[in-house]
Amino acid sequence: MADNPAQTYETIAAAIRYIRQHAKHQPELAEVAAATGLSEHHLQRVFNAWAGISPKRFLQYLTKEHALQSLKHSANSLTAAHDAGLSGGSRLHDLMISCTAMTPGEIKAGGAGVELYYGVAASPFGLALVGWTHRGLCYLAFLDNDSIERHAELFSQWPQAITIADDDGATELLERVFPATPKPGKLHLLLRGTNFQIKVWEALLNTQSGQFYSYSQVAAATGSAKAQRAVGSAVGANNIGYIIPCHRVIRESGDSGHYRWGAERKQAIHSWEYAQTNNSTNGPIT
């Protein structure tokens, strides 16, 4: 594809933005193409190259009806994961994800004596800032026009650490998270949060790609059925975007809701993830 990843994502985001603004009359492909400044043929090509599906199928995944159906389907799978015991282990494609929490002492020390690596690299959802130590990945934030703010946020969590810029290392990490061809491997996460926040993040690691979950479903999976508001706070405090899939949590009504890295990006992830899941299980769809 001639477009670079950042340009491709900007096209997808612009299309989603237009669709959200005109959702009541479900715009045709020609309208969406005009809004993005592309021909219908070019828009079709961009969607197929990016997600492996047509714009029409992609738009179907953005509807409230699809979201509500997913919520119904996901209830049993999340309950099953809880009944089996939340171990904090899950699979992202063929990558085994495990995690440990920073201790209160480590947090208080501010990363003294720790080498904190960081870098910016491309993802299917635009540029991302990645942070990691020898113990694991600790930060992944998607960037828009807020690179300075996101760097400051990362460094503020490790004020005493030795910081080392490493864009190549960030690129290697994101290639493992978003591989062209899934490959077996392991990725360790280093979590910083309260006990309840970490419990929510572990529950999210046990969710299924391409499905949605309500705040009440996630609360029930943590054993605190009435803690929907606290779940919302934990979702908002997540510092490891996409890998800890807070994007899968939506409102009971089927509305996508807020997302720390933008509403359009959240819906882009929804449709991309659903398409990837269906392509891998059922073959290509159009």
N, C-alpha and C positions, 0 to 999 in steps of 0.2 A: 504494500500500500504506500502511495506516495506521501500521504499525510504523516507527520510525526505524531507520537502519542498525545502530546499536549494539544495539538491542533484538533485531533480526532475527538478528544474528550470535550473540548470547547464546543464543537459542533453538536455532540450528543447533549450537552448541558443546555445549549440554546434551544434545541428541539424540545426537550423536556419542559423548559421554561415556557415556551409557547403553548405547549399542550396543556400545562397546568392552568395557564391564564385563559384558555378557551375550552376548558374541559366540558362545558355544558353542551356544546354542539359537536364534540368529537371531530376535530379538523381532519380533512383529507390530506393525503401525502403531499399533494401539490401546495397546499397552504403551508404546511410545515417546512417544505423545501424552500418556499419563497421567504419565509421568516428567517431561515438560516443563511440565505444568500446563495443557495446551491440549486442545481437542477434536480429534478426528481431522480434521474439516473445516478447522479453523484451521491445524493443522500442515501439511496438504496445501497450503493456500493460501500459507503462508509459504515452503515449499520451492519451489513453482512460481514464485513471484514472485522469489525470491532466485537460483535457479539455472536456471529454465526447464524443470525436470524434476520428476517425481513423487518422493515420498519413497521409493517402492519402487525406482525406478531409481537414485536417489541411494545407497541402501543397497547396491545391487549393486556400485557403484564402490568401496565400502569393504572388499570382501572380499579375502582373500589370493589367491584364484584369479585375480581381475581383475588384481591387482598382478603376479603371476608371468607372466601372459600379456603384460602390457605390457613387462615386462623382456625377454622373448624378442623382442618386436617392435622394441624400441628399440635393440637392439644394432647392427643394420645402419645405422640412421640416424645414430648417433653416430660410427660408424666412417667413414661417408661424409663427415660434417662435418670430421673430423680429416684425412682424405685430401685434402679440398679446401683445407685450410689454415685454421687458426683465426685469424680476423681481429679478433675482439672485437666483431663486428657481428651483430645479430640483430633479429628483429621481435617486438614485444610487441603483439598485435593488428595495427594498421596503423602502429605507432610504431617508427621505426628507432632502435635502441639502439646507441650507440657509447661508447667509454670510453678514458680515459687514466689513467696511474698517477702518483701524486705522487712526486716525486723524493726521495731521502734528505735533501737539503738543505731541501726544503719541509717534510718531516716534522719535522726537527730544529728548524726555526724556529717550530714550534708554531702556525702560522697568523698570524704577525706581519704586520700590514698588510692582512690579509684580512677582508672583511666576511662573516660567517657568518650566514645567515638560517635561521630555524627556526620551525616551527609544528606544531600538532596539528590533524588533520582526520579526517573519517570515511572509512572504506574498507569494502568488502564483508566484511572480516574484523575489524571493530572499529576503534577509534580508532588512529591511527598518528602517530608523531612523525617529521617529515621535516626534514632539514638539507641546505642547498645553498649554494654560492658562485657567483660569476659564471662559474666554469669548469664547473659542473655539479652534479648531485645527488650527495651524498656519504653520506647516511644515511637509512634508512627502517626504523623499528622499530615493531612492533605493541605496543600498550599493554594491560595488564590492570590490576593494582593497583600498577604499578611505574613510574609516570610520573616521579617524582623521580629514581629510579635511571637511567632511560633518558636523561633530560636531562643528568644528571651524566656519563654515558658519552659522549654527544655532545660536551659542552663539554671533557671531558678530552682529546679528540683534537685540539682546537683551542684550547689554553690561552691563546694570545696574540692570538686573533682578536677582532675587534669583533663582538659578538653582537647580532642584530636580530630581535626577535619579529615574525612575519608569518604569522598563521593563514590569512589570505586567500590568500597565496602558496602555502601548503601545500595548501589546498583546490584551487587551480588545478592544481597538479602532480598530485595524486591523481586529479583528473578526467581528466587526460590518460592516466594509467596504467590507470584503471578507467572508461573512457568508457561512457556509455549506448549510444552508437553509435560504433563505431570510426572514427577519422579519421586520415588520413595526417599524419605529423609526425616530429619528431626529438627525442630525449632523450639528453643526454650525461651519463655517469657519471664521477665522479672517485674513483678507487680508491686505497685506502691498505692496503698489505700487502706481504708478501715476494714475490719473483719467482715462486715456486711457487704461492702462494695466488692471485696474479693470473692465472696460467696456468689454474688450476682454475676460477676465476670466468669467464674467457673461454670455457672449454669448456662451462660450464653455459649461457652465453648462446647457445650454438649448439644447445641441446637443444630438443625439440619440446614445445609445450604439450599437456598431457593425457597425457604419457607418463612412465614411471618409468625410472630408471637406477640401477644398482648402483655401489657405491664402486669396484669393480674395473673397470667399464666406463668410468667417468670417469677413473680412473688411466691406463687404456690410451689414452684420448683425449688425455692430456697428454704421451704418450710415455714415461711412467714406470709401466709395468704393475704393478710390485710396490709401489707407493706408496699402497696403499689407506688406511693409517692416516694418512698425511700429507694425503690427500684429505679424510678425516674432520675433521681439524683445520682445514683451509681452509674447509670447509663451516660448521663451528661459528664461525669467525671472521668470516663474512660480515656486514657492517654494512648492506647494502642489501637488505632483505627483499623477497621476491616478484619484484622486477625481476631480480635475480640469483637464478635459481630453484633455490636449494639445497633447496627443498621437494620437488623431483623426485627427489632421491637417497634410495633406500631400501635395506634390507638384501637380500642375495641370497636370503634365505628368503621374501621377499615382505612381511615385517613393515615397517611404516612407519618405526619407529625414532624417535629423539629429534628434537626441533626446538627451536631457540633460543627460539621464541615460542609453545611449547606444542604437545603432541601432538594435541589436538583441532583446533587451528587448522591444523596441517599436513594433517590428513585432510580438513578443510573445504576447503582450497585444492585438494587433489587432486580431489575430486568436483566442485567448482565449475568448475575449469579443464577437466576432462574434458567436463563438460556444455556449457560454452561452446564448446569446440572442435567437438563433435559437432553442436551446434545450428547453428553457422555453416557447417558443411559438408554436413549432411544435413537441415537444417530442424528444426523443433521435434520433440521426442520426449516421450513420457509414460511 
